[in-house]
Amino acid sequence: MSFEIFEKLEAKVQQAIDMITLLHMEIEELKEKNFALTQEVHIASANHESLLRDNKKLQEEQLIWQDRLRALLGKIEKV
């Protein structure tokens, strides 16, 4: 009888070990995914900053062209 109990206990210990092993593998997989996602976030952030700079530059250029256009329209109105 004690041998059966020992076998059941051994089976439960083995199940626990298997579950712990699977969980460790899952943790490693999630760490890798987290690292990859973190890298994507950094890249996206850098792209975002670059787009903000480009947008600001284009807005400044637009203001310059608007001023030039107004000046030309002013000259046309004088004629």
Phi, psi and omega in degrees: 000316179294334177293320178296318178297318179297319179296319178296317179297318179297320179295318179293322177296318179295321176299317180297318179297316179298317180296317179297319178298314178298318180295322177296319178296319179295320178299315179297319179297317179293325176297318179296317178297319179298318179297315180297317180293323177297319177297318179298321179296317179297318179295315180297322179295317178296318178297320179299314179298318179297317179295322177297317178297315179299318180298316179297317179299315180294323177295320178295318178296322179297317179298320178298314179295323177296318178297317179297318180296318177298319179297316178296319178295323176297319178294321179296320181294329180288335183281000000 
